[in-house]
Amino acid sequence: MTAVESKEIEETAANGEPEKKKDYAITPITVTHPEAVDPASVRLFRQPEWQLRLTIDNDRSYTQVKVVRAAPLSHPEHYISLLDIKNEEICMIEDPASLDAEIRAILRQELDRRYLTAVIERVLSLRNDFGTSYWEVETSRGQREFVVQNVAENAQWLGDSRLLLVDVDGNRFEIPDLEGLDKKSLGLINQVL
């Protein structure tokens, strides 16, 4: 966002007389976010229905807000960050339980939408070509096909036998217990990992 500032400058006109003109310069407006936010003062709402907004009581409002997990793997239910339109942090909610029920419900909906994860129940086919793996799986959301580039970077171990895969489109697929899969599925996965 910018503001236009003007200042008068003196120039010499064609007739030799001094002439005053305005020089306009664009000056960026810096946006500062609050230093500390009391979770009780946070108000999340949708207006219109598809747009999440934030008001911090007696302070300021934001017309577009994103909800993200600051520590999605180690603390998925804590440290929820609210970001502005430029992906800059407005504030962090350390424990969403400190929010009222209506705001917690909106927060949960936003997180579920952003971090939608399908649980892989069975691997139907899997092939690997030059570091890119092509998966056909049965998930909790039905049969899916997806592509993972560089499994070493896009597969994260969340425990001894819990695996999270992120495909080329950013979709997340979880295997909660690798040992719980059938032998065929386990054999295919072992070829790639």
N, C-alpha and C positions, 0 to 999 in steps of 0.2 A: 504494500500500500504506500502511496506517496502523497505528499501535499505540495501545493505550488506556493512558493514564496516569491514576493516581488520586492525589488529595491529600486530606488530612483538612481539613475546614472545621468551624467551630464555629457552631452555630445554637442559638437558644433554643427549647426545647420548649414545648408548650402549658402545662405546669405551671410555667414560668418557670425551670426548671433548664437549664443549658448542656448541649447534646447534640452529640456529635461525629458527623459524617456524612462519607461519602466523596463527593467531586466527581470525576466521570469526564470526561476531555477526550480527544478524538481528536487525535493528533499525527501528521502525515505522516512517513513514513520516507523519507529521501532515499537514492537509489541513486547510488553513485559508481562510475564505471568506472575501470579501471586507467589510469595516466598513459601508460605505454609498455608495449607487449607484444612480446616476442621471438617472431617467427614460429615458431620451433622449439617453443615452448610451446603452440601452438594445436592443439586437438584438436576436429575437427568429426565428428559422428556422428549417425545417425538412430535415435531411440528414442521412440516406436514408429517404424516404417519411414517414415511420412509426415511426421514432425516432426524438423526439424533442430535439433540442440543443439550447444552449445559449452562446452568446458572449457579453461581456461587453467591449465596445470600449476602446482601448488603455490599457486594463488591462488583462483579462483572458477569457478562454472559457471553457464550460462544455459540455461533449458529451452526457450526459443523464440528462434530467431535467423533473421534475413533476410540474404541476401547481395546486395549491390548494387554497381554500378560507380560510383565517385566521378566519373570522367571518361569516360562511355560513348562519346563521339564522338572525343575527342582521344587517349585512352589506354585503349582497351577491355580490354587484357590486363594492365594495371597498376592500382594504387590501388583495391583491392577493399575495400569497407567492410562490416564485420559489425555489424548493428543489433540492438538488443534489441526486446522486444515493443512498446515505446513509440516505435520508430523512432529511438532515440538511438544514436549511434555507440558501440560497445564498443571497437573497434580498427580499424585499417586495415592491410591487407597491401599494402605497396608493390609487391612482386614475388612473385606466387604461385609462381614457380620455386623460391623459398626454402623452400617447404613440402614435406613428403614426398609421395610419389606417390598414396597413398590419399586424403589430404586434398585434394590438387589435383584428383583425380577428382570428389570430392563437390562441391568449389567449382565446377568446370566444369559439372556437372549442374545445379546451382542457377542458375548464370548462364544456361545454355542455356534453362532453363525460364522464367526471368524475362524474358529478352531474345529470345524466339523471334521470328525475322524471316523472313518469306516474301519470296522474290525474284520481282519482277514480270518476266515474260518477254514478255507481250503485253497490250495494253489492248483489250478487246473493245468496251466502250462506256463513255462518260463524259459526264455532264451536270452542269451547275452551276446551282443555284437559290439566289439570294440569299445567296451566300457559302458555301453548302454544296455539296460536290461528291459525286456518287454514282458509284462506280467498279465496273465489272465487269471482272475481269482474269484472266489465266491466270498462275499462279505456280508456283514449284518445289514447292508443296504442293497443286496442283490449282486448279480454278477457284474464285474467291472474289468475293464482292460486299462492299463496305464503304463507309462514309460518312466523309468528312473535313470537319469544320467549319473555316472560315477557313484556307484553304490557306496563306496568308501566315505563319500561326503554327505550323501543324502539318506543314509541309514544310521539311525542313532539307537544305541543300546540304552534302554531305560531301566535295566536290571539284568540279572543273569540270563533270563530267557525271554525278556520283553523287548520287542523291537518296533521302532517307529520308522516308516518309510515316507519320504516326501517326493512326489512325482514332479515332472517338469512344469506342471501347471500350479504347483504349490498345494495340491491336495494331500491329505495326510491319511496314511493307512497304518493301522496298528496290529501287531501280532502280540496279544497279551501273554501267551505262554507258548513259546516255540516247541517245547516238548509235548504239548497237547495236540499238535497237528498230526494228521495221518502220515504214514511212512513216505508215501509218494510226495506229498507237499514238502516234508522235511528234506527229502533227498534233492528236490529241485532247488530249494532255498540254499542248501549247503554248496551247490555248484556255483552259486553267484557270490555268496559271502566269503 
